Amino acid sequence: MKYPIILPLVFIAAGLSACSEDKHDTEQQIRPVLFRVAEPRETVAMGFTGTVEAKFSADLGFQVLGRITSRHVSVGDLVKKDDVLANIDATALQLAVNQASADLASSVAKLDLAKVNEQRQITLVASAASTKEQLETAIQSREAAEATVKQLQASLTKAKEQLGYADLKADTDGVVSTVSAEVGQVVSAGQTVMTIARLEARDAVVDIPDSFDKLSRIGTPFEVTLQANPVIRVTGTVRETAPQSDASTRTRRTKIALDSPPDTFRLGSTVTAMPAAPSEGYLWLPTSAIGGAQDQQFVWVIDKASKTVSRRNVTVRPSAAGGVDILSGLNKGEHVVTAGVNTLTDNQTVKIPDEMPL
């Protein structure tokens, strides 16, 4: 008797469930999106802070062991080639020169005596007052004395050269960038005493994030301004970039060769390097707005009236400051989806947020 009542209830419940699923499917088709108006990119003061460094620098040190007795320059001093920068105690080196000179003088005296003895033996042999064996011995003594003189001359030259090492001289024009040893300190041969930076070529050294990896490519043009006086600016190009990014900052150390920088670009000055990308009037979009493969890329254009999207094929190229330039396929002022481009379909209804477009 109860079945006629139960069956209608079951059908009603099934119908309500189906309506609920249809409504749920309809709601799923309305997708909230973020968008951006397609326009040429505004000039943005995007730059990377860095410092001015010398392109070439040299660590200088004494070539012999010794105690520093004087230092004639400090950090920031300009030096010329062959200027004496510092000295070490040359007492032992001077004594070595004196000894080598005395040894050479003694050897020269012995050589003179050997020559006289040789000439005497030649005369005696000619008069049959001496034998050939004695003459040959005299000749050998003279030759040995000559060899000894040559050896001691080389020793004296070496000793004088070693004495010259007591003076630390600049090997090029430049500026003293660091001083690593002080008066009274005993330094070993080759130990760095100071660093000389050459001034004819300077770099702007900056750290560029991995997200702007295109900017760290060799030859990329930059415009570098002096933070102390932003009016002063020079151009430059990337000449060297680190092969790997820093593990903690995810940036690459990049060196930008400056083109004829003025004297105000002193070593250590803080600068801002901005990519010198030419403005050609192309529409600009973030990379997230581009979908598809490399040879067939597209964007989703929003119809503001119907709140639907349509797929549009575009031709793009990487922009120097990140994102992409739109070469064809899009008109200025059109609204383009910037997030979720791979999950939309043609004529899909979208919900546009009230917030400012991104």
PyMOL commands that set and color helices and strands:
alter all, ss='L'
color gray80, all
select helices_A, chain A and resi 3-29+91-126+132-164+210-216+287-289+341-343
alter helices_A, ss='H'
color red, helices_A
select strands_A, chain A and resi 31-32+35-37+39-40+48-54+57-60+66-71+78-79+84-88+167-169+174-179+186-187+194-197+202-209+221-226+229-241+251-258+270-275+283-285+291-293+296-303+308-318+324-328+335-337+350-351
alter strands_A, ss='S'
color yellow, strands_A
deselect
rebuild
show_as cartoon
